[in-house]
Amino acid sequence: METIIAYSYAAILGLVFGSFLNVCILRIPAGESIVHGASHCPKCGKKLGPHELIPVFSWLLQGGRCRGCKTPISAQYPIIEAATAALWMLCVRLCGLTLALPLQCLFVTALLGLSVIDARTQEIPFGFNVCIGVLGGLRVALAVYESGITGAIPHLIGAVAVFLPLLALYLLSGRRAIGGGDVKLMLVAGLFLGWQLAVLGFFMGCFLGSVIHIVRMRVSKAGRVLALGPYLAAGLTLALFWGEPIINWYLQLFVL
C-alpha cells in the first residue's frame, strides 16, 4: 500500500511539475517571465481557466484544440506532462523512498526541460544549469548528513571529473568542439551524481549522440552539427537509474 501511495503521489506531482516545465520550455527561449503572466492560447491570447489547465486531461477533453479559436494545441503539452510523471514514478521505482528522492525527481525534470530547449535552439539556458547546481549543493549537504564529511568527496570529484577535460577542449578548440552550456551541465550534474555516475553518464550520452545522429544524418539528412544536451541528459538519466548495476557488472569483468 505504501508503494502504491508513493507511485500515486509521484504521478500527480510529476504531472503538475510537467505542466510548469511546459511553461519554462515555451517562455524561457522567448525571454518571457515564467512567474508573471497567466497561461493563454499563443494564437488568440485567450486566458485559460482552471478547467483548461489540468495536465494531460484538459488537452484530451478539448480534442487538442483551443476552446476559443479552435486552433490545434501542440501535443508537446501532454507529452511533456506524461513524460515527467513517468520519470517521477521511475525515480520511486529505481531510486527508492529515500531523502534524496525529491532531489532526484527535480534533477530528471530539469534534464528533460533543457533537452527540449537545446534540441530546438542549440542552447542550454543558464537557469537550468543553475537549478541543477542548487540541487547538486543540496545533494552534497544530504550526503554529508548521511555519511559525514567524506560523503561529499565523490560529489566534489564528480564536479570536476568531466568538467575540467571538457573545459580544456572548449578553450583549446576556440569554443567550436563543444558548447559552453554542455560544459556547465557536466559540472553541475557531476556535483549531483558523483564522479562514477557522472563519467558513466557522459560516455553513455556521447555514445547515444554518435549513434542516433549518424542515423539521422543518413535518414533525414541532418547536418553534422548536433545539440549534445539532449544526449548528455539521456545518459545522465540512465546513469541515475541504472548506473550502479552497470558499474558493478563492468567491474566484475575484471574479477578473476
NORZIFEN-V763113 format. One record per pair of residues at least 12 apart in sequence whose ideal C-beta (glycine too) atoms are under 8 Angstrom apart, sorted by the first residue. I is the first residue (numbers start at 0). J is the second residue. Records with the same first field share a line. If there is no record, write none. Layout:
I->J, J
This chain:
1->96
2->91
5->91, 96
6->88, 91, 92
9->84, 87, 88, 90, 91, 104
10->84, 87, 88
11->84
12->87, 104
13->80, 83, 84, 85, 86, 87, 88, 104, 108
14->54, 55, 80, 81, 83, 84
15->54
16->83, 87, 104, 105, 108
17->54, 79, 80, 81, 82, 83, 84, 108
18->52, 54, 76, 80
19->33
20->79, 80, 83, 108, 111, 112
21->75, 76, 79, 80
22->38
23->112
24->75, 79, 112, 115, 116
25->41
27->116, 124, 126
28->116, 119, 120, 122, 124
38->52
40->65, 67, 68, 70, 72
42->65, 68, 70
43->65, 67, 68, 70
45->65, 66, 67, 68
51->66
54->77, 80, 84
55->77, 80, 81
58->72, 74, 76, 77
59->77
75->115
79->111, 115
82->111
83->108, 111
86->104, 107, 108, 111, 236
87->104, 107, 108
89->107, 240
90->103, 104, 107, 240
93->240, 241
94->239, 240
98->141, 145
99->138, 141
102->134, 137, 138, 141, 191
103->239
105->130, 134
106->131, 134, 191, 239
107->236, 239
109->127, 130, 131, 134
110->131, 188, 232, 235, 236
111->232
112->127
113->127, 128, 184, 228, 232
114->228, 229, 232, 233
115->229
117->180, 226, 227, 228, 229
118->226, 228, 229
121->178, 224, 226
122->178, 180
123->178, 180, 181, 183, 184, 228
124->180
125->180, 183
128->180, 183, 184, 186, 187
129->187
131->184, 187, 188, 191
132->186, 187, 190
134->187, 191
135->154, 158, 187, 188, 189, 190, 191
136->190
138->154, 190, 191
139->151, 154, 155, 190
142->154
153->193, 194, 195
154->189, 190, 191, 192, 193, 194
155->190
156->193, 194
157->189, 190, 191, 192, 193, 194, 195, 196, 197
158->186, 187, 189, 190
159->186, 189
160->189, 194, 197, 198
161->185, 189, 197, 198, 201
162->182, 185, 186, 189
165->177, 181, 182, 185
166->182
169->182
177->227
178->227, 228
180->228
181->227, 228, 231
184->228, 231, 232
185->197, 201, 231
188->200, 231, 235
192->235, 238, 239, 242
195->242, 246
196->235, 238, 239, 242, 243, 246
197->235, 238
199->234, 238, 242, 245, 246
200->231, 234, 235, 236, 237, 238, 239, 242
201->231, 234, 235
202->234
203->233, 234, 237, 238
204->227, 230, 231, 232, 233, 234, 235
205->227, 230, 231, 234
206->234
207->230, 233, 234
208->225, 227, 230, 231
211->230
212->225
